[in-house]
Amino acid sequence: MEDAECPHGCERQEKAGAQSPSSDEFQPSKLGTKEYWDHAYERELQSFYNSGDVGEIWFGEESMDRIITWMEMQKIPKDVALLDIGTGNGVFLIELAKSGFTNLTGIDNSSTAVDLAKAIAEKEGVRSLKLQVADFLHPAPNISQYDICIDKGTFDAISLSPDRPAEKRSLYQRTLHSVLQDGGLFIVTSCNWTREELVNHFSEGFEMLQELPTPKFQFGGKVGNSVTALVFKRKE
Ligand SMILES: C[S@@+](CC[C@H](N)C(=O)[O-])C[C@H]1O[C@@H](n2cnc3c(N)ncnc32)[C@H](O)[C@@H]1O
């Protein structure tokens, strides 16, 4: 057990109005804006062209291993239709492809993220990924349906929006329900929301199947998880 804060460089965000315990909103953050991610990926794209550095892997390599190992233990078919919501540099999809998964789609509303993901996939020789610029909160009416949706840090980012975060979380939940097949799986990794809070956010239309083990930390005599990883199943 670690006696430290989050080892992934992700601090649990302060809830807004600490005096008001009923508040479930975070302090708005630049991480909740599209401008922030556009600029971040412009820098990362430049750095990838200059040095081959793929940029930040949100929650570290172990966050990808944890999910891939779980999928393999569950004997999830390799051709399962999988959507990575807010794929960023697409490295997680590249790792899934290297593990044999064949039907992989990633969306991001930052076109620079998608450019970066395409450049990295090409360099890695992974040509099967479907990478698209799309806003998960405003999906195209003909958006495909998926067996698995993965979110690593995107629900967190949306929750930090300075503009109507509760409405955006609700939109997120509705889109998720519409793009997942009945019985489909949603695997979410978050550093801002606890297990109880995530279960509450997705209580409508989803049931929690499993919590994936993540490193624990100790702070001020309390033990907690720096990152929460949960698997939900879509209900009718
Ligand atoms: C914390 S980063 C995580 C990136 C990636 N999932 C990873 O694990 O490295 C959040 C990502 O969500 C994307 N994002 C934020 N809001 C989005 C939305 N409404 N639709 C699609 N992508 C979004 C951002 O552009 C960014 O790439």
The ligand as a MOL file (V3000), in Angstrom:
LIG
                    3D

  0  0  0     0  0            999 V3000
M  V30 BEGIN CTAB
M  V30 COUNTS 27 29 0 0 0
M  V30 BEGIN ATOM
M  V30 1 C -8.2430 12.5800 -19.6840 0
M  V30 2 S -8.1790 12.5020 -21.4320 0 CHG=1
M  V30 3 C -8.1120 10.7370 -21.6290 0
M  V30 4 C -7.5910 10.2990 -22.9510 0
M  V30 5 C -7.5020 8.7720 -23.1440 0
M  V30 6 N -8.7870 8.1300 -22.8800 0
M  V30 7 C -6.4390 8.1440 -22.2640 0
M  V30 8 O -6.7620 7.2570 -21.4840 0
M  V30 9 O -5.2710 8.5390 -22.3650 0 CHG=-1
M  V30 10 C -9.8730 12.9060 -21.8430 0
M  V30 11 C -10.1800 12.8120 -23.3240 0
M  V30 12 O -11.5800 13.0120 -23.5430 0
M  V30 13 C -11.7600 13.7810 -24.7080 0
M  V30 14 N -13.1140 14.3550 -24.6220 0
M  V30 15 C -13.5770 15.2660 -23.7250 0
M  V30 16 N -14.8710 15.5420 -23.9580 0
M  V30 17 C -15.2470 14.7590 -25.0040 0
M  V30 18 C -16.4860 14.5870 -25.7110 0
M  V30 19 N -17.5820 15.2910 -25.3760 0
M  V30 20 N -16.5310 13.7160 -26.7410 0
M  V30 21 C -15.4150 13.0220 -27.1040 0
M  V30 22 N -14.2350 13.1420 -26.4840 0
M  V30 23 C -14.1340 14.0040 -25.4380 0
M  V30 24 C -10.6050 14.7800 -24.6440 0
M  V30 25 O -10.3560 15.4060 -25.8950 0
M  V30 26 C -9.4720 13.8650 -24.1620 0
M  V30 27 O -8.8390 13.2250 -25.2480 0
M  V30 END ATOM
M  V30 BEGIN BOND
M  V30 1 1 1 2
M  V30 2 1 2 3
M  V30 3 1 2 10
M  V30 4 1 3 4
M  V30 5 1 4 5
M  V30 6 1 5 6
M  V30 7 1 5 7
M  V30 8 2 7 8
M  V30 9 1 7 9
M  V30 10 1 10 11
M  V30 11 1 11 12
M  V30 12 1 11 26
M  V30 13 1 12 13
M  V30 14 1 13 14
M  V30 15 1 13 24
M  V30 16 1 14 15
M  V30 17 1 14 23
M  V30 18 2 15 16
M  V30 19 1 16 17
M  V30 20 1 17 18
M  V30 21 2 17 23
M  V30 22 1 18 19
M  V30 23 2 18 20
M  V30 24 1 20 21
M  V30 25 2 21 22
M  V30 26 1 22 23
M  V30 27 1 24 25
M  V30 28 1 24 26
M  V30 29 1 26 27
M  V30 END BOND
M  V30 END CTAB
M  END
